């Protein structure tokens, strides 16, 4: 039987239910969203003369939830049109629609009796063989299916998404004893390959893996804060990026999650465990007092932190847990924190901190000692192996290292010796591992399990560039980039400069890589596995040259950048770009001329140079215009193409997803979107191979129709209207004039055919004139120092 999920149903339209429906819609799966029938009319419904029998009233909860998807931030939908794939209904009228559904996901209130009632209805209407799952965050999945039919039980499992479902990678899958193993395997593959999730199989225990370890760790951290007399801000300053955790660290995470939600999750474990573990899951009084006051975090605009207006404008204050008053935020600065900032690599940083004999070192040791021991104690109770625990914490909580990877980083032998010297009991299996001569949980590409190292099985769609480099697959490299053999005749160009910014070394490698690929390979993939694809050109270099009046040097660099982009466009072998994350300015300019873009779904692409007082200089204006021109037919309005391009660049529009990037003109029909960011390089490689095997030929150079002087006047009119309305500054208008002139093709009649080099020359001249403007240099300086645009 070849399984497919062509249609789905989500039962329960709360934040999680509607969010999961959005995830399904984002991958093109039509989804029915159902909820209970309201028992009372709203005032608005009464005014409209509606009754409780009207469909609009009966479907109100699910319809309202879908409407809210368009307003939520961060956006659950990758593009607003995906809303059309979600239909609404209610439990009383529409359960019969489950007969056409391949996957039913229950997301109702966390109450076992209510879930059982819902599943009783589902069992009546579902088609045989359809998959049913619960998004429970902690209720026993075994208990949910008691009394259900055999077919229901065989096709049932837990599927625990993390909130927000679009953005958090983790999906915990929890089978029951009756779940058909084929269903487990299918759902793992479907979730990873189609939904783009990182899948971990969990056991049916309270809060499963990530929330069990994560909640324990947060409560231990709060306990150590109180014992050691640390402030909220001090703890926050050393439990974030310094140790490989998200910027939200500890207390910002609690504010984002919501203290009410966190206390509910903690209680779920508290009610089901005994002894010392139960004590840990009993939150301190001050947290309960905060919840009673409604200080639950972002939802109430007040939690462990609050933003208040002070003498210097808005400032963020921290809560004093002893007085429940807000005070000036503090940071913990010690010799070890300063040394850790200088250490190279995360493992070196945490090792520097964890053994330091100062306030930071003592705090972190006292936090991590119980977390590591607890992770080892519970590992095989809540999961199948150490790898599952580490993956769950990385994908669900954003940790760079899972607990066992962290343990390896600080040295298992050394840390265990210190733990035992302090009277702690280390789980016997860890001591047995050390006694057998194995001193780490991971060795090369394998993990420790039951006395031996087992190879880490990876989806074939994961291409790890770091591993390829370790396997001597580097063809050549310089300070800014590496060309790597990806196999099957495809080479990969990886940027390695700071923030993957574009400088002369990267430009040199683009040219050298295309030379090599044209001689010896079938195609080239440009991609990397950093934090972002590319945040643009080396702005510091441009500003320094401009401040030294070295415009000849800037002109040379821009010419070389434009020429390199032309090499990408006209390479005789296909060049496929693989963007993800921030793909801004020069990063977008690299993608636009490629034979095909294979973008991660979470790609935020845009030409943002206006924000630093410039316009694109690497051919971005011309390339975006050409992409918009692809939809232009003889006799249609050329001005509309120019206007659309002008608006996108002048307003520095950044897509909030690859789908929105397509709507903004950055991606076209020849480009693809990959849901799983780990698969982007693989899919780009497959696309390059496909293009080669289809007999790829480079596009022919063609003359380009432009709107000329009349089109320039039309675009400028829009900009001047905004200026008169107080929406933009004088300098914004000057930038807009330069941009409009470039896109219009200068002072030529409308419809004139010009060559690409002519447009590139106009672009370069405009860029150089703006880079010399004092106000543009102020904008560049502000962006470099403040990280945000200046409107001057």
N, C-alpha and C positions, 0 to 999 in steps of 0.2 A: 504494500500500500504506500503510494507516494503522497505524503501529507502536504497540504498547503493551507495557509491562513489567508483566505480571500476576504473574509468579513469577520468582524468581532463585535462583542457587546461588552459594555462596562456597566456594572450595576452599582449605583451610588455616584452622585455627581458633585461631591465635595471637592475640595482643592486637589486631593490626590486622584480621585476618580476622573475629574475633567482633565487633569494633567496627563493621565495615562491615555485617555481618549485622544488628546492632542498628539502624543507620541505616535500612536497608531496612524492618525491622520497624516502626520508628517512623512510617513513612509508610504502613503497612498492606500492605506487599508480603510475601506468604509466601516464606520463604527456607530453602533447604536448606544446612546447614553440614556439610561433609565434611572428613575428615582421614585420615591413614594408620592402618592397623591396628597396635595395639601388639604387640610381639614377646615381652613378658614380663608376667606377672601381678604386680599389686601385692600387698602383704601383706594388705590388706583384702579383695581379691578371692579370695585363697587361703583366708582364713578363711570366706568365704561358700560355698566349694566350687565356684567358677566355673572354667571352663576358657577357653583362648584362642579357643574356637569360640563362646562365648556372645556374644550380641548386645551385652549390656551392656559386655563387655570390648572387643569390636571397635569399638564406637562411643564408647569411653571419652574419647578426646581431645576430640571435638566436644561431647559431653554435659557434660564438665567445664568446657569453655569457656563454654557457655551458662549453667551454674550460677554461674560467676564473674561473669557480667554483673550479677547481682543484688547483688553485694558490692563491685564496683569503685567507686572515687570518683576523679573525678566520674563519676556514673552514666551508662553508655552508653545505657541505655533511658530514654525519657521517662516511662514508667510501667511497673511491673513486669509487668503483664499482657501487654505486647507480646512477652514471652518465648515466649508460646504460638504466635506466628507463625514461630518458628524451629524447624525439625525437624532431627534429627541423623542422621548416617550415616558411612560410610567409603568410601575410594576403591575398594576391592575389590568391595564388595557393592552399592553404590548409584550408581555412575556412570550406570547405565541411566536413573535419574530425570532426567538432563539432557535427555532427549527431551521433557520437558514444560516446560522452562525457557526464558524469553525472554532472560535475561542471565546469563552465567557469568563470575564474577570470580575470577581466580587470585590467591591471596595466600600461596603457599608460600615456602619458604626462597629467599634471593637467590642462586640458583645456576642458571646458564643450562641446564645439562644436565638438572637436575631439572625445571625449568619445561617444557622440551621434552618430557620423558617424560609429564608431566601433560597437556600439550596433545595429545599423541598419543592418549591415552585420550579426551579431550574430543571430538576430531575423530571418533572412532568412534561416540559416543553422542548428540551434540548434534543438534537438529533444524535443517534448512537455514534460513538466515536469522536464526538466533539470534545475539545479540551476545556476543562473548567479549572480555574485557579482562584486563590484568594490572595489579596494584597495585604493580608494581616501583617502587623509588625511584631507579633509576639504570641498570639493565641495558638494553641496546639492545632496543627493541621490534621492530625490523626483524629482529634475529638470532633472536628467539623463534619467528617464524613460518616460518622456512626449512623447506621440505618439507611444509608443510601444504596442504590442499586449497584451491582457488581461492575457494570460498564462505567457508571459514574466514578466509582472508586479507582478503577484502573486508569482513568483519564484525568484524575484530579491531582493537583500539587499546589504548594505555595509558591507565589511569585511576588517577592517583596521588592518593589521599586523604592528608590530613595527620592526624597523631595528636594528640589523640583525635578520631576521625572525626566524632563528634556535634558537637563544639564548634568545631573549626577550619573556617573557611569555604572555604578553597581546595580546588579540585579541578583538577589539571593533566590535560588531555587530550592524549595524544600519538598522532597517527595515523601509520601507516606509509605508504609509497609506494603500497601496494595497497589501503588502506582506502577504502571507498566514501564519498565526501563527504557523501552523505545520512545515513550512520551518524554521522559527526562532528557534523553539524547537529542530528540527533535527540538525541544524547547531551548536547550542550551545553544544549539546551532542557529536556530531562528533568532533568538535574542541577540546573539553576538553578530551574526552576519546581516540581518535585516534591520533590527532595532538599534544596532551599534552599541550594545551593552557589554560590560565586563561581567561575566557570569561566574558565580561561585555557588557550589552546592553546599547547603547548610543542613544541619540536623535539626530535628523538631524539638528545640529547647527554647527557653524564654529569651525573647529578643534576638534569637538566632546568633549570627557571628558579629557583624559590625557594631550593632547597637549594644550588644552585650559587653564587648571589649571597650568600645568608645564611651559608653555611659560610666563604666567602672573607672576608666582613666580620667574622665572629667570630675567625678566625685572625689577621687584620690587627690587630684590637683587642688580642688577646693579645700579639702581637709588639710593638706600640707600648707596651704596659704594661711589658714587660721592658726595652725600649730606654730608655724614659724614667724608669724607676725608680718607677713608680706602684704602688700596692697594689691588690689585688683590689677592696677596698671603695671606693677612690677612683674607680676606673674605673666601678664599678657605680653610683655616685652621680650620674654625669654622662651615662650612656648609657641612661637609662631615660626616664621621662615628661618630663624636662627637654628632651629632643630629639625627643619624639613617639614614643618606643618604650614597650613594655609595662613594668609595674613590675618584671618579672623581669629587665629590662635585659640584661646580657651573661652574667654567670656564674650567676645564678639560672636563666636559660634553659638553660644547659648542664647544671645540676644536675637540672632537670626533665626535659629530653630524655634525659639519661643520657650520661655521658662515653663509655661503650662504644659506644653508638649513634653519637655524633658522630664518633668516631675511624673507625668503619666508613664513614660517609658521606664523610669527608675522604679516606680511602684510595681510595674508588671513583673520585674525580677524580684523585688523585695517580697512580694506575696508568694513566690514559688521557691525560695531558697532558705537555707538555715544557717545558723552560727555566725562566724565572723563575716562571711560574705553578705549575710543579711544586713549586718551593721553598716557595711560600706554603702549599700544601696538605700540607706535611710538618710536623705539629704539633711543638711544642717538647718536649724530653725530659721536663720535669717533668709534662706531661700524660700521657705514657706511663707514667711512674712512678706517678702517681695511679691509673691504670687497673690496673696490676699489683698495687697494694695493695688494689684493690677499692673505692677511694674514687670511686665513679662517680656520686654525686649522691643524689637522693631515694630511689632504689631501695635504696641501702645506708645511708641516713641520714647520709651523709658525702660531701662533695665539695669544692667551692670554699668552701662554708660548712658549718658544723656547729653544732647547738644543744647547748649544755652548761649544766649547772647551776653557777651561780656564787654569790657572796655575795648578790647582789641578785635571786636567782631564775634562771630560764632566760635565757641570753643567747646571741646568735648571734655566732660567731667567724668570721673569714676566714682563708683559707689564705695563708701566705707561700710563694710559688712557689720562692723560693731555698732555704728550709730544710725545706719541707714540714711546717712546724709551724703550729698555729692560734694566731692572735693577735687582739687586740681590733680590732673593725671600725673602719675609718676612713672619713671622707667628704672629698671634695675641695671646699673652699670658697674661692672666689676672688672678685675684683671682678666678673668676667663672669658667674659663676653667680648672684650676688646680683642683678645687673642683669637677667639673663635672666628671673628669677622675677617681676620687676616688669613685664616687657615684655608687651604685649597681643598675643595670637595666637602660634601656633607659628612662623610664618615670621619674625616679629620676634625670637623667642627664639633660634632657630638662627643668625640673622644676627648677633645680639649676641655669641654664643659663638664662632662659627667664625673670626672675624677678631680675636678678643681676644688681646692679647700677654701672656698669663699661662698658668699651668700647665694650666688647663682648656681654654683656647682652643688652645694648642699640641697638646694630646692629641687634641682633636676634629678639628682640621685634619689632623693626621697620620693619623688614622683615615679620614676622609672623602675626602681627596684620592685615595688608591688605590681606594677603593670606587667613587667616581663614575667614575673613569677605567676601571676594570674593567667596570662596568655598561655603559658606552658601547662598550667593545671587544667585549664578548660579546653585546650586545643582539640583533643580527640573526643571530648564530650559534645562540642558544638560544631565540629567540622571534621573533614576527612584527613587533613594534614596541615603542616605549618604553612605551606604555600597558599592554601585557601584563606587562612587567617590573614596573612600579609596582603593578599590581593583585595580582600574585603575592606581592610582598613585604608588601603591606598585609593581604591575606587569609591568607597562610601564616605570617607572622612577627609580625603585629600592629603593623606600622609605621603611623604616621598618615600619613606621606608616603613614597612610593616614592623610589628614588634620583634619578629625573629631576625629580620634584616638589621634592625637597630641593634639587637643583641650581638650579632656578628660584628657590627661596626665598632662597638666598644670593647670587643674581646670577650668571648663567652667564658674562657677559663679565668681570666682576671676578675671579671664581674661576679662570677659564682663564688670565687674565693672570698671576695669582699662581703657578699651577701651572707655567706655562712659564718664568717667572722663576726657579723653583727647579729647572729642568732636567727636568721631567716631560714625557712625550710624550702629548699629547691626541689621541684618535682623529680622523682627518681629517674624518669626516662631521660632527662637532660643530663643527669650525673652518669647514667649508663653510656650515653653518647660520648661524653668526655673520657670515660674510663676505657672505651674501646679505641681511643686514639683519634677520634673525630672531634675536631675542636671548633666546628662551625656548623650552622644549620644549612648552609648552602656551599656547594663546591662546584665551581665552573657553571655548567648549565643544568645542575641537578640540585635536589633538596633532600634533606635527611628524613627518612621515614622507616620506622621499625627496624633499626639497626643497619640500614644501608642508604646509599644515595640513589634516588630515583630520578631519571631524566625528566626535565620539565617539558611536558607535551604542549606544543604551541600550534595554534591555528596556522595553516600554511599561508594564510593571507597576512601574517605578521612578518614583515621584513625589518630586522633590527640592524640599523646602519652601524651602531657601535660594534656589534658582533662581527659584522662583515669586515670592519676595519681591523679588529683583533685577529681575524682569519686571513690577514694580508691581502685583502681585496682592493686596496687603494691603488689606483692607476697612477695618479700624481696629485699633489696638493701644494698649497701655499698657506700663508698666514690667515687667509680669509675664506678658503673653501677647499673641498676635497672632491676628486672624481673617483667614484667607487664602481667596481664591477658588480652589478646587481644580478648577473647571471642571465642566461638565455639570450645573450647578445644585446642586452640593454645596460647602459651606464647610468649612474646617478650622480648628479651634481649637488653636493651638500654645502650650504653656507655654514661657516664656523666662526665668523666675525662676531664681536660683541653685539647682542640683539639681532644678529643676522643682518646688520646694516650693510649697505652697498658702498664699497669704496673701490679704489683702483685695483686692489688685489682680487676682489670678486669679479670685477669687469674683465680683468685679465684671464681669470679662470673660465669665465663663460666662453670667451673666444677660443681658448686652448681646448676646452672640452668639446666644443662643436667641431673643431678641426679633427680631434681624435675620433669622435663618433662618426663623422662623415667618411673617415678612412676605414675604421675597424669595427663599427657597431651598427646595430639595426635602428637604434633610437636612443634618445636621452630623456631622462626624467630629472626635473629640477625640484628638489624637495629636501626636507630635513626633519629632524625630530626634536627640535628645541621647544621653547615655550611658545614661540610664534613663528610663522613662516618668514616674515620680513617686515620690519617696521619702517623701511624706507632707506633713503640715502644717508650717508654719514653727514648729518647736519652740522656737527661740530667742525668738521673739516671745511665745509662750505662757508660757515660763518667766519672762521679764522682767516681764510683766504680773502673773503670780502672785506674784513676789517683791515687787512693789510693792502687793500686796493689791488690785489693780485687777480684781476679779472681775466687775464690771459690764461692763467692756470685753471680757473673755473670753466672758462670756455672750452679748454682742452678736455677736461673731465666730462663735461656735458656732451661734447662731440663723441667721445669714446663710449659713453653710456648709450647714446642714440645708435651708434654703429653696432654695439653689442646686441641691442634689442632687434635691430634689423637682421643680425645673424640668426637670432632665434626665429624670426618670422620666415626667413628665406633659406633656412638650413635644408640641405637635400635629404636629410633623415628627420623623422618626426621628433619634435621637442614637445614633451608633455609636462606641464607644471602641476605640482601637487600642493596647493596652498591649504593652510589651516590656521585657525586663530587669527591674530592680527596680520593682515596682508595689506599694508598701507603704503601710499605714495609709490616709491620705487618698487616695492613688493608687488603692487598691482601692475605696474608697468612691465615687470618681467612676465607676468601671467598673460596679459592681453595679447601679445603677438604670437603666443605659442600655438602649435597645431591643435592642441586640445588642453583644456583645463580639467583636472580631476580633483575637485575640491572636497575637503571635509565638510560635512553638513554645518559644522560650527566654524565657518570661515567668515571673517569680518573684513570685507574688502572695500577699499575706497581710495580715491585720489584726494588726499587731504592737504595738499601743499598750500592752499589758500590760508589755512590755519597758521602757517609760519610766514605769511606775507609773500608767497611765491605762487607760481602755477607749475604743473608738471613739466619737467624738462627732459625726460628720457623717452619722449614719444607718446606719453600717456594721453594727451589731448587728441592726437591723430588716431591712436589705436581705439579709444573709446568711441570716437566719431565713426570710425570704420565699422565697428561692431554694431552700432546703432543703424548704420547705413545698410547693413545686411538685409534689413526688413524693408528697405526703400525700393519701390518699384517705379518704373518710368511713369511720369504723370502724377505721382503722389507728392506730398508737400515736403520738399527738401528742408524748408525752414523748420519744420517740426523736429527733424533729426538734429539740426544744429541747436535748437532751443533745449531739447532734452539733454544733449551732451553738456551744454553750457550750464544748465541748472544743476546737474549732478556734480560737476566739478566746482562751480562757484559756491555751492552750498556745502561742499566737502562731505557729501553723503557717504556714509559708511553702512554697508549692508549688515543686518543683524543675523544673517545666516547665508549659506550658499544659495538657498532658494530666493532670498530677497536680492542677492547679488545678481541672479538671473533677471529678476524683475527690473533691476536698475541698469541692465545692459552690460554688466561685466562678464556674465556667462551667457553663452548662446546654446542653441540646440546641439551643437557638436561637443559640448562639454558635459561632464558627468559629476554626480554628487555621491559621496561615500558617507554612510551614516556612522560607521565605526572609524574613528580617527586613526586607530592602529593599522587599518587596512588601506590607508590612502596611497602609500608608496607602492604597495602590491597592485592596486587597481590602476594606478598611473602606468606602471610597468606593463600590465596587460593591455592597456590602451595603446601604448607605444608599439607593442608587438603587433596588435591588430592593425594599426595604421600601416606599418611596414609590410605586413603580409597582404594587405589590400592594394599594394603597389603605390605607396605614398609618393606624391610629387609635391614639391614646394609650390606655394601659390605664385602666380605670375604677377609681376609688378603692373599695376594699373593706374590710370589717371583717376583722380578723385573729384567729383563735383562738389563745389562749395557755394555758399549763399552770397558771398561777396559783400559789397558796400551796403546794399539795402538790408541784407541779413544782419550785418554788423549793427546797423542802426536799430533794428528790431530788438536784438539782444540787449543793446545798451539802454534802450528805453525801459526795459524791465528793471535793470539795475538802478537807473536813475529814479524810477518810481519808488524803489525801496529806500534809496538815499533820502528822498524828499519826505518819506514817511518815517524817517528816523530809525529805520531798521538796520542800516549799515553805515559805516563811517566813510570819511573822505578817502581813506586809504583802501578800504574795501572796494570803493567805486573805481579807484585807479587800477586795482588788480583785475576787477571785472572788465574794464576797458581793454586791458592787455589780453585777457582770455578771449573775449569776444572777437578781437582782431585776428587772433590766431585761428580760431575755429571758422571764422568767415572766409579765411583765405586772403585777408588783406584787402587792398583797394582794387578789386576786380569785379566785373559784372556778375550778377547772379547766374549760376549754372556753369560758370567757367570750370574747365577741367584742369586741375593742377597735379603735379607729381608730388610724391611723398616727401622728397628732399626739400622742396619748396616750403611745405608745411612745417617740417622739422627745423628749417632755418628760422622761420617766423617764431616758432616755439622757443628756440634757443635764445634768440635776440630778446624776446619778452622776459625770459627767465633772468638773463644777465642784467637787464635794466632794473628789474625788481630787486635782485639780490644786492644791488648797490644802494637801494633806498634805506635811509636811516630807520624808518618805521618797520620795514621788513626785517632789518637786523635786530631791532628791539623784539620783534615777535619770535625770531629764532632764538635769541638769548633767553627769553622768558620760557619758551618750550623746553630748552635744555636744562634750565634751573628749576622750574616749577612743574614741568610735565603736563602743562595744559596751555591752550591757546590764549593769546593776549589780543584783546580787541582795542586797538589804538587808532 
